[in-house]
Amino acid sequence: MIIIVLFMPKFKGQGAFFWDFVLVLKMQKISIIIGMSLVSFALKSIPYILSIAGGVFVFDISKDYLHDPSWIDLMNNVSASLLAIPLVFLFYDYSNFLITRRMHNHQHIAVISALDGYLLKILSEMKNIIGLKHIEVPMQDINLNYKKLNLDAKYIRSIRKQLDNLEDLLYKSDKIEVLDPQHTQILSFIAQELNQILNEYKYHNSPKEIARYIETTLSMIDDWFYATGYTTRKKKSHQERK
């Protein structure tokens, strides 16, 4: 099993430790699932292998040691059954695997799209707080002036709402294993920084510190869109609509 150790700052906002814990659990869970899948596959293959070996053995016995046509036909039928049954189950397992993989891909696309929506809404509120007309993805260098931040309560409430949606979807997607570990790690960092912004606004309300957390959050969101191929997906979606 691969052990991943995350070195994080000592001070963390509310919810930051939770997402680090979720990330470590997810990585351990993936390692366990991979190991269990290999063991499960090996165990499920044993009856198929034994059945095929039995079919071959019965066929050889009937060919070499039996001379009565009735017995030969009977043993050939038994041999055919022993060979056919595992093939049927193998076909079923393979079909089930293809269906499950396709469903997983659809779930992955749906979750990624929903997360894109939440993050774009967060960017919209960040734009209002910073005082920019628009923020493009991928982002260019943004120079923040903490003295000009518009820390209106309605923007903070909207960020809190989108963060709740983000955390809820992350929790649900973790159960069905639709996100890559890299994506989960980036989202955990985004959630951590957003919690830092909310905590700073609530307890200290230091524009300078909030600006620092906003800058890190924007960088993490940009990393998310890059890691998930947002620009490519957006162009492909436009082409399909034409």
Beta strands, then each sheet from edge to edge (+ up, - down):
end
